[in-house]
């Protein structure tokens, strides 16, 4: 720095030593942000693909033997310099420090000060920064501004600390999920992944090593439901007699479970509860309730009068009988398989991809009525959690759960969803890592997703996101050092994302690898469909599929 005097006042003017790496000077420090006056021309690349000051690009500030690493979040024209030119001001976020021993650490111990030179981060320095997680040998993306640089990911943190993938329709969320899972399956031979596929997209992306459970093959027998799940499904909690119903149903269910041969054969004794996953005949339970509902008793005067539960279950029984006859609930009350205690083993094998040569299970919910999707999500999520809860070798069986359209499955307003689904999934997010269960939540409306769920996600893949409410909601959840980057979310390309969290060494703008093959998630092309001479639609076949809820007909 040298002093120069002007007519108006004395100011400090930098010695402009613009080189291939020197691109500017720190002019202001604001906590976790710095402002850099850019000397280099932001419209001309210094090297291939590196435009100085471009949002999402990296800068370094050498200071006391360390290199303070920053990410540019915005650029603007500021006040005039001494020479009369407008200053080009880059706002940068401080993300970490490259130490003299070439190790990168998150955070800043020594803050920069004004007057320091800002430099371009070289490829060699990027390699040193990303070296911390390179030993995992796992990556699904490259730097958006430098596709030569792969971004290594800590797969343990990515899944154990949960991942949220958010973005508008068409931003590339399904392709991102497919790309990540394809790479996981390719690298790790003992994966156990369960995908809730609401739109039937993922079967096309995983032709091998995957078990696809079509809608008509989903079966979750009534005896597998917990007591709370049974109540959520069958009791109207707004009825005045709801509390009485719940108390009596608990007693009837326990009696039905205790009265089965399975209870005697399994020797459960006092450990049997209303939540024990043992077979029982639901008709036995309902017959108990029917009898109590019409029971007549003698009073003190010897007259026959209605019993204490007479008529209490009128509506419940009508509702339950309707469910028993409703084909939409056949997979619960009239399953073709899983009608004994021994069938629980087979059910777990099929749904957890255990001992069947498959490494991932895709549960196709696209043909399941919306009224029952919550039941499926609740039961499978709870069963998976409880399986690993009681599995003493859980370290050999980490399980990854993938929830597509998570805002529909576990909405922010619990009364809009299936209560037991909230309970099961939120338990996974809060306690899952202790038992080897991680989760990916995919949503186009993160603002409508359960607060408990999304607040437990330590990692985010934020794709193009234009809704201001969604942007603000996500901004509150990510680290302060990454919040400035979210301003870029509305302008991200398809397949481009902000990768944030403890699975990467620092917040990063990335280009996610395309999956091969891709999921069946692309939009229908109106122009092509309306231009080509199409053959006559087989309406009868469509109606048959519609009625039977089977796409394979």
VMD Tcl script that draws the C-alpha trace (Angstrom):
set ca {
  {0.00 0.00 0.00}
  {1.21 3.59 -0.68}
  {-0.25 6.91 0.31}
  {-1.48 9.31 -2.33}
  {-3.08 12.68 -1.64}
  {-5.96 14.08 -3.64}
  {-7.64 17.47 -3.33}
  {-10.62 16.01 -1.48}
  {-9.03 13.67 1.08}
  {-6.20 11.28 1.78}
  {-6.94 7.70 0.72}
  {-5.14 4.39 0.51}
  {-4.71 3.06 -3.00}
  {-3.54 -0.50 -3.65}
  {-0.49 -1.37 -5.63}
  {-2.33 -3.14 -8.45}
  {-0.30 -6.27 -9.01}
  {-2.66 -8.05 -11.34}
  {-1.25 -11.42 -12.33}
  {-2.72 -14.69 -13.55}
  {-3.75 -15.51 -9.98}
  {-4.03 -12.06 -8.34}
  {-7.55 -10.92 -9.18}
  {-8.43 -8.29 -6.59}
  {-8.16 -6.84 -3.11}
  {-10.18 -7.12 0.09}
  {-11.90 -3.80 0.79}
  {-14.30 -4.80 3.56}
  {-14.79 -7.62 6.08}
  {-18.26 -8.35 7.50}
  {-18.21 -11.32 9.86}
  {-18.49 -14.35 7.59}
  {-18.42 -12.24 4.41}
  {-15.78 -10.17 2.64}
  {-16.03 -7.67 -0.20}
  {-13.35 -7.87 -2.87}
  {-12.62 -5.17 -5.43}
  {-12.08 -7.14 -8.62}
  {-9.18 -6.08 -10.79}
  {-9.52 -8.78 -13.42}
  {-12.09 -8.54 -16.20}
  {-15.03 -10.78 -15.17}
  {-16.03 -11.20 -18.82}
  {-12.75 -12.86 -19.80}
  {-11.62 -16.26 -18.50}
  {-8.21 -16.27 -16.82}
  {-7.96 -19.94 -17.67}
  {-10.40 -22.35 -19.27}
  {-13.88 -21.93 -17.74}
  {-12.67 -19.69 -14.88}
  {-14.32 -16.28 -15.00}
  {-13.10 -14.24 -12.02}
  {-15.83 -13.22 -9.59}
  {-18.51 -15.43 -11.12}
  {-21.04 -16.48 -8.44}
  {-20.15 -19.95 -7.22}
  {-16.46 -19.64 -8.10}
  {-13.68 -19.88 -5.51}
  {-11.21 -17.27 -4.35}
  {-8.41 -17.42 -1.80}
  {-6.93 -14.76 0.44}
  {-3.35 -15.59 1.52}
  {-2.70 -14.42 5.09}
  {-0.02 -15.41 7.62}
  {0.91 -18.60 5.80}
  {-2.71 -19.74 5.43}
  {-5.05 -19.44 2.45}
  {-8.54 -18.36 3.45}
  {-10.98 -19.94 0.98}
  {-14.07 -18.02 -0.14}
  {-16.98 -18.58 -2.50}
  {-18.23 -15.69 -4.62}
  {-21.95 -15.18 -4.05}
  {-22.61 -11.94 -5.98}
  {-20.93 -9.26 -8.07}
  {-21.92 -5.63 -8.60}
  {-20.60 -2.23 -9.64}
  {-19.71 -0.04 -6.67}
  {-18.39 3.46 -6.09}
  {-15.85 4.99 -8.41}
  {-12.17 4.26 -8.00}
  {-9.58 7.02 -8.02}
  {-9.08 6.58 -11.73}
  {-12.74 7.28 -12.40}
  {-13.74 3.69 -13.17}
  {-16.57 2.00 -11.35}
  {-15.38 -0.65 -8.92}
  {-16.36 -4.23 -9.57}
  {-17.32 -5.54 -6.12}
  {-17.56 -9.26 -5.39}
  {-19.26 -10.44 -2.21}
  {-17.70 -13.65 -0.92}
  {-18.50 -16.08 1.89}
  {-15.70 -17.41 4.06}
  {-15.89 -21.21 4.05}
  {-12.57 -22.55 5.31}
  {-8.81 -22.43 5.50}
  {-6.08 -24.22 3.54}
  {-3.30 -24.58 6.09}
  {0.45 -24.54 5.40}
  {0.50 -28.36 5.61}
  {-2.03 -28.39 2.71}
  {-4.89 -29.61 4.90}
  {-8.25 -27.92 4.50}
  {-10.37 -27.17 7.56}
  {-13.88 -25.76 7.69}
  {-14.23 -22.36 9.26}
  {-11.78 -19.52 9.72}
  {-9.45 -19.15 12.70}
  {-7.65 -16.05 11.43}
  {-9.89 -13.54 9.67}
  {-8.63 -11.57 6.69}
  {-8.30 -7.83 6.84}
  {-8.67 -5.03 4.31}
  {-5.90 -4.57 1.81}
  {-5.11 -8.27 1.39}
  {-4.80 -9.67 -2.12}
  {-7.49 -12.03 -3.42}
  {-6.34 -14.74 -5.78}
  {-7.78 -17.39 -8.04}
  {-7.86 -20.92 -6.61}
  {-5.85 -23.23 -8.85}
  {-6.73 -26.81 -9.81}
  {-3.90 -28.06 -7.61}
  {-5.32 -26.17 -4.63}
  {-8.81 -27.51 -5.35}
  {-7.37 -31.02 -5.25}
  {-5.87 -30.28 -1.84}
  {-9.15 -28.83 -0.57}
  {-11.22 -31.81 -1.71}
  {-8.60 -34.36 -0.58}
  {-10.23 -34.88 2.84}
  {-13.07 -37.01 1.42}
  {-11.26 -38.47 -1.56}
  {-10.51 -41.72 0.27}
  {-14.23 -42.58 0.08}
  {-13.77 -42.80 -3.69}
  {-17.38 -41.76 -4.18}
  {-18.62 -38.91 -6.34}
  {-21.73 -38.15 -8.36}
  {-20.94 -34.62 -9.57}
  {-18.27 -32.24 -10.81}
  {-17.75 -28.54 -10.17}
  {-20.19 -26.57 -12.31}
  {-17.55 -24.01 -13.30}
  {-14.75 -26.56 -13.70}
  {-15.99 -29.96 -14.86}
  {-12.46 -31.36 -14.69}
  {-12.72 -31.27 -10.90}
  {-14.72 -34.10 -9.38}
  {-16.39 -33.44 -6.02}
  {-15.73 -36.30 -3.57}
  {-18.49 -37.04 -1.08}
  {-18.43 -38.51 2.42}
  {-21.02 -41.22 1.87}
  {-21.33 -41.95 5.59}
  {-22.37 -38.37 6.36}
  {-24.48 -38.12 3.22}
  {-26.88 -40.86 4.28}
  {-26.51 -41.23 8.05}
  {-27.11 -37.50 8.53}
  {-29.91 -37.56 5.93}
  {-30.17 -35.78 2.59}
  {-32.85 -33.45 1.21}
  {-33.05 -32.99 -2.57}
  {-35.19 -29.97 -3.39}
  {-36.06 -28.25 -6.64}
  {-38.82 -27.32 -9.05}
  {-40.46 -29.81 -11.37}
  {-38.06 -30.37 -14.26}
  {-34.94 -29.30 -12.36}
  {-33.50 -32.83 -12.43}
  {-34.38 -34.25 -9.00}
  {-35.31 -37.74 -10.22}
  {-32.18 -37.94 -12.34}
  {-30.11 -36.83 -9.34}
  {-31.64 -39.57 -7.18}
  {-31.12 -42.20 -9.89}
  {-27.52 -41.08 -10.49}
  {-26.64 -41.28 -6.79}
  {-28.28 -44.68 -6.29}
  {-26.77 -46.14 -9.47}
  {-23.29 -45.18 -8.29}
  {-23.97 -46.56 -4.81}
  {-25.14 -49.91 -6.20}
  {-22.20 -50.08 -8.61}
  {-19.60 -49.45 -5.91}
  {-21.03 -51.25 -2.89}
  {-22.02 -54.93 -3.24}
  {-24.12 -55.16 -0.07}
  {-26.50 -52.21 -0.35}
  {-30.01 -52.22 1.12}
  {-32.15 -49.42 -0.28}
  {-35.92 -48.92 -0.21}
  {-37.47 -46.38 -2.58}
  {-41.05 -45.11 -2.30}
  {-41.78 -44.32 -5.95}
  {-44.98 -42.28 -6.29}
  {-44.90 -41.96 -10.09}
  {-43.47 -45.28 -11.28}
  {-40.27 -43.61 -12.51}
  {-37.42 -45.70 -11.15}
  {-38.01 -49.17 -12.57}
  {-36.57 -47.94 -15.88}
  {-33.40 -46.66 -14.18}
  {-32.54 -49.94 -12.45}
  {-33.02 -52.89 -14.80}
  {-30.79 -55.18 -12.72}
  {-30.13 -55.94 -9.05}
  {-33.42 -54.33 -8.08}
  {-36.69 -55.76 -6.80}
  {-39.72 -53.88 -8.13}
  {-42.87 -54.29 -6.03}
  {-45.78 -53.26 -8.25}
  {-48.92 -51.75 -6.76}
  {-50.92 -54.98 -7.06}
  {-48.14 -56.92 -5.30}
  {-47.94 -54.65 -2.24}
  {-49.29 -56.52 0.78}
  {-49.14 -55.33 4.38}
  {-51.42 -57.64 6.39}
  {-53.52 -56.24 9.22}
  {-51.57 -58.15 11.87}
  {-48.40 -56.28 10.89}
  {-50.01 -52.91 11.66}
  {-49.17 -51.39 15.02}
  {-52.03 -50.44 17.31}
  {-51.63 -46.74 16.43}
  {-51.66 -47.52 12.70}
  {-54.84 -49.57 13.08}
  {-56.49 -46.71 15.00}
  {-55.41 -44.06 12.48}
  {-56.87 -46.17 9.70}
  {-60.17 -47.15 11.30}
  {-61.21 -44.73 14.04}
  {-62.64 -41.26 13.44}
  {-60.94 -39.25 16.18}
  {-63.53 -36.47 15.88}
  {-66.29 -38.73 17.23}
  {-67.32 -38.10 20.84}
  {-66.86 -41.78 21.65}
  {-63.38 -42.02 20.05}
  {-61.51 -42.36 23.37}
  {-63.81 -45.14 24.52}
  {-63.42 -46.89 21.17}
  {-59.62 -46.77 21.38}
  {-59.58 -48.24 24.90}
  {-61.91 -51.09 23.96}
  {-60.17 -51.83 20.65}
  {-56.86 -52.13 22.52}
  {-58.39 -54.76 24.79}
  {-60.02 -56.62 21.90}
  {-56.83 -56.63 19.82}
  {-54.72 -57.93 22.70}
  {-57.24 -60.71 23.35}
  {-57.26 -61.64 19.65}
  {-53.45 -61.80 19.55}
  {-53.32 -63.81 22.77}
  {-55.94 -66.24 21.55}
  {-54.05 -67.39 18.46}
  {-52.05 -70.58 18.08}
  {-49.11 -68.43 17.05}
  {-48.91 -66.83 20.48}
  {-48.81 -70.28 22.09}
  {-46.25 -71.59 19.59}
  {-44.00 -68.57 19.82}
  {-44.09 -68.63 23.61}
  {-44.33 -64.85 23.95}
  {-46.30 -64.93 27.17}
  {-46.28 -61.61 29.03}
  {-44.09 -59.98 26.37}
  {-46.96 -60.05 23.86}
  {-48.41 -56.57 23.26}
  {-50.89 -54.98 20.87}
  {-47.89 -54.03 18.71}
  {-46.27 -57.48 18.54}
  {-45.88 -58.57 14.88}
  {-47.71 -61.87 15.28}
  {-50.62 -63.16 13.24}
  {-54.17 -62.90 14.57}
  {-57.60 -63.26 13.01}
  {-59.08 -59.79 12.62}
  {-62.59 -61.27 12.54}
  {-62.06 -62.61 16.07}
  {-61.28 -59.11 17.26}
  {-64.23 -57.53 15.42}
  {-66.63 -60.17 16.72}
  {-65.66 -59.27 20.28}
  {-66.45 -55.64 19.52}
  {-69.74 -56.56 17.80}
  {-70.85 -58.48 20.87}
  {-69.97 -55.64 23.24}
  {-71.73 -53.18 20.93}
  {-75.07 -55.03 21.22}
  {-74.64 -56.37 24.72}
  {-77.63 -56.15 27.07}
  {-77.17 -56.42 30.84}
  {-79.43 -56.67 33.87}
  {-79.57 -53.63 36.12}
  {-80.03 -53.63 39.88}
  {-83.78 -53.90 39.42}
  {-83.42 -57.03 37.31}
  {-84.38 -55.31 34.07}
  {-82.55 -55.97 30.80}
  {-80.93 -52.72 29.66}
  {-78.26 -51.73 27.09}
  {-74.70 -52.47 28.27}
  {-72.04 -49.78 28.82}
  {-70.75 -50.13 25.24}
  {-74.11 -50.57 23.55}
  {-74.12 -48.59 20.29}
  {-70.69 -47.03 20.91}
  {-69.23 -48.84 17.90}
  {-72.09 -48.41 15.42}
  {-70.15 -46.06 13.14}
  {-66.86 -47.86 13.65}
  {-68.37 -51.19 12.57}
  {-70.00 -49.66 9.49}
  {-66.68 -48.07 8.56}
  {-64.71 -51.25 9.20}
  {-67.11 -53.48 7.25}
  {-66.84 -51.03 4.36}
  {-63.03 -51.26 4.47}
  {-63.18 -55.05 4.52}
  {-65.18 -55.02 1.27}
  {-63.26 -52.17 -0.37}
  {-60.77 -53.56 -2.93}
  {-58.45 -50.64 -2.17}
  {-57.83 -52.14 1.28}
  {-57.51 -55.74 0.15}
  {-53.74 -55.62 0.62}
  {-54.34 -55.07 4.35}
  {-57.45 -57.04 5.28}
  {-57.53 -59.74 2.59}
  {-53.93 -60.38 1.54}
  {-53.16 -63.36 -0.68}
  {-49.84 -63.94 1.06}
  {-48.36 -63.27 4.48}
  {-51.17 -64.95 6.42}
  {-49.07 -66.59 9.12}
  {-46.26 -65.76 11.52}
  {-43.70 -67.49 9.34}
  {-44.62 -65.20 6.45}
  {-43.10 -62.23 8.31}
  {-39.65 -63.59 7.42}
  {-40.56 -63.68 3.73}
  {-42.06 -60.20 3.86}
  {-38.86 -58.79 5.37}
  {-36.73 -60.55 2.77}
  {-38.79 -59.07 -0.06}
  {-39.01 -55.53 1.27}
  {-35.49 -55.21 2.70}
  {-33.79 -57.04 -0.18}
  {-32.40 -59.62 2.24}
  {-30.96 -62.90 0.99}
  {-32.69 -62.61 -2.38}
  {-29.79 -61.37 -4.50}
  {-31.33 -57.91 -4.85}
  {-29.76 -54.75 -3.46}
  {-32.62 -52.32 -3.76}
  {-36.40 -52.48 -3.47}
  {-38.55 -50.02 -5.40}
  {-42.11 -49.86 -4.07}
  {-44.24 -48.55 -6.92}
  {-46.99 -46.47 -5.32}
  {-48.26 -45.03 -8.61}
  {-51.14 -47.52 -8.79}
  {-52.08 -47.37 -5.12}
  {-55.07 -45.20 -4.11}
  {-53.98 -41.97 -2.47}
  {-56.03 -42.85 0.63}
  {-53.79 -45.83 1.38}
  {-50.34 -44.52 0.43}
  {-49.82 -43.13 3.92}
  {-50.49 -46.57 5.42}
  {-47.86 -48.18 3.19}
  {-45.25 -45.54 4.05}
  {-46.04 -45.72 7.76}
  {-45.93 -49.50 8.08}
  {-42.81 -50.10 5.98}
  {-40.90 -47.22 7.61}
  {-41.78 -48.45 11.09}
  {-41.02 -52.10 10.29}
  {-37.61 -51.17 8.87}
  {-36.79 -49.11 11.95}
  {-37.91 -51.81 14.38}
  {-36.06 -54.50 12.44}
  {-32.73 -52.73 12.86}
  {-33.66 -51.68 16.40}
  {-33.68 -55.37 17.36}
  {-30.90 -56.36 14.96}
  {-27.69 -56.68 17.00}
  {-25.70 -56.90 13.75}
  {-27.10 -53.66 12.35}
  {-23.58 -52.48 11.51}
  {-23.67 -55.08 8.71}
  {-27.05 -53.88 7.45}
  {-27.24 -50.11 6.94}
  {-30.54 -49.30 5.23}
  {-31.28 -46.26 3.08}
  {-34.88 -45.04 2.74}
  {-35.81 -42.80 -0.22}
  {-39.03 -40.77 -0.02}
  {-40.10 -39.31 -3.38}
  {-42.55 -36.38 -3.24}
  {-41.88 -36.27 0.49}
  {-44.09 -33.21 1.02}
  {-47.08 -35.38 0.05}
  {-46.04 -38.31 2.25}
  {-45.05 -36.33 5.35}
  {-46.65 -32.88 4.97}
  {-45.85 -29.96 7.23}
  {-49.44 -29.96 8.51}
  {-49.71 -33.34 10.20}
  {-53.51 -33.36 9.91}
  {-53.18 -33.46 6.12}
  {-51.27 -36.73 6.13}
  {-51.47 -40.13 7.78}
  {-50.47 -39.55 11.44}
  {-48.58 -42.82 11.79}
  {-46.49 -41.98 8.71}
  {-45.35 -38.78 10.42}
  {-44.49 -40.70 13.56}
  {-42.52 -43.44 11.78}
  {-40.57 -41.21 9.39}
  {-39.81 -38.55 11.98}
  {-38.46 -41.27 14.27}
  {-36.11 -42.37 11.49}
  {-34.83 -38.82 11.03}
  {-34.26 -38.33 14.76}
  {-32.93 -41.75 15.76}
  {-32.15 -43.59 12.54}
  {-28.41 -42.96 12.45}
  {-27.99 -44.85 15.75}
  {-29.50 -47.93 14.13}
  {-27.98 -47.68 10.67}
  {-30.95 -46.13 8.87}
  {-30.46 -43.11 6.63}
  {-32.92 -41.24 4.45}
  {-33.24 -39.16 1.29}
  {-36.21 -36.80 1.04}
  {-37.09 -35.49 -2.42}
  {-39.45 -32.53 -2.72}
  {-40.48 -29.77 -5.08}
  {-42.13 -27.91 -2.19}
  {-39.79 -28.06 0.83}
  {-41.93 -25.40 2.51}
  {-44.74 -27.99 2.72}
  {-42.56 -30.79 4.13}
  {-42.61 -31.73 7.83}
  {-40.43 -29.31 9.79}
  {-39.13 -32.12 11.97}
  {-38.04 -34.11 8.94}
  {-36.31 -31.39 6.97}
  {-34.67 -29.84 10.04}
  {-32.93 -33.17 10.69}
  {-31.35 -33.17 7.22}
  {-27.71 -32.13 7.48}
  {-27.18 -32.28 3.72}
  {-28.95 -30.54 0.85}
  {-28.91 -30.81 -2.91}
  {-30.68 -27.59 -3.84}
  {-31.59 -27.57 -7.52}
  {-33.47 -24.87 -9.43}
  {-35.91 -23.39 -6.92}
  {-37.96 -20.34 -7.91}
  {-40.62 -20.11 -5.22}
  {-39.54 -17.40 -2.71}
  {-41.18 -19.22 0.22}
  {-39.30 -22.42 -0.55}
  {-36.02 -20.53 -0.98}
  {-36.43 -18.77 2.35}
  {-37.42 -21.99 4.11}
  {-34.30 -23.79 2.89}
  {-32.11 -20.75 3.61}
  {-33.04 -20.95 7.29}
  {-31.91 -24.58 7.46}
  {-28.48 -24.42 5.82}
  {-25.27 -23.14 7.46}
  {-24.67 -19.39 7.43}
  {-21.68 -19.84 5.13}
  {-23.96 -21.35 2.46}
  {-26.94 -19.00 2.64}
  {-25.58 -16.54 0.10}
  {-25.28 -19.29 -2.50}
  {-29.02 -19.96 -2.38}
  {-29.60 -16.70 -4.21}
  {-28.37 -18.63 -7.26}
  {-31.07 -21.30 -6.94}
  {-33.62 -19.72 -9.36}
  {-31.09 -19.59 -12.21}
  {-29.50 -23.03 -11.95}
  {-29.48 -25.18 -15.06}
  {-31.26 -28.52 -15.23}
  {-29.01 -31.00 -13.44}
  {-27.06 -28.24 -11.71}
  {-27.27 -27.95 -7.93}
  {-25.89 -26.43 -4.78}
  {-24.35 -29.23 -2.70}
  {-24.42 -28.21 0.95}
  {-23.77 -29.93 4.26}
  {-21.24 -32.09 6.07}
  {-20.99 -34.65 3.25}
  {-18.82 -32.20 1.28}
  {-15.82 -30.25 2.51}
  {-17.45 -26.92 1.63}
  {-20.57 -25.54 -0.10}
  {-20.24 -26.28 -3.79}
  {-22.08 -25.54 -7.03}
  {-22.04 -28.80 -8.95}
  {-23.22 -30.45 -12.14}
  {-24.70 -33.85 -11.29}
  {-23.81 -36.77 -13.55}
  {-26.61 -38.02 -15.77}
  {-27.85 -41.47 -14.77}
  {-27.64 -44.32 -17.26}
  {-30.28 -45.48 -17.87}
  {-32.45 -42.56 -16.87}
  {-35.69 -42.76 -14.87}
  {-38.96 -42.38 -16.70}
  {-39.43 -38.82 -15.47}
  {-39.22 -36.66 -18.59}
  {-42.16 -34.48 -19.58}
  {-44.57 -35.61 -22.28}
  {-43.69 -33.74 -25.49}
  {-46.87 -32.06 -26.70}
  {-45.38 -30.96 -30.03}
  {-44.22 -34.47 -30.91}
  {-47.40 -36.12 -29.69}
  {-49.59 -33.76 -31.66}
  {-47.43 -33.89 -34.79}
  {-46.92 -37.60 -35.33}
  {-49.63 -39.64 -36.96}
  {-50.67 -41.76 -34.03}
  {-52.38 -45.12 -34.13}
  {-55.79 -45.51 -32.60}
  {-55.80 -45.63 -28.79}
  {-56.98 -48.94 -27.34}
  {-59.59 -47.41 -25.04}
  {-60.85 -50.77 -23.78}
  {-57.34 -51.68 -22.63}
  {-56.91 -48.34 -20.87}
  {-60.23 -48.79 -19.07}
  {-59.22 -52.31 -18.01}
  {-55.96 -51.02 -16.54}
  {-57.85 -48.23 -14.83}
  {-60.37 -50.57 -13.25}
  {-57.82 -53.16 -12.17}
  {-55.11 -50.61 -11.33}
  {-52.59 -52.66 -13.27}
  {-50.30 -51.15 -15.91}
  {-49.04 -54.50 -17.17}
  {-52.31 -55.45 -18.89}
}
mol new
graphics top color blue
foreach p $ca { graphics top sphere $p radius 0.5 }
foreach p [lrange $ca 0 end-1] q [lrange $ca 1 end] { graphics top cylinder $p $q radius 0.2 }
display resetview
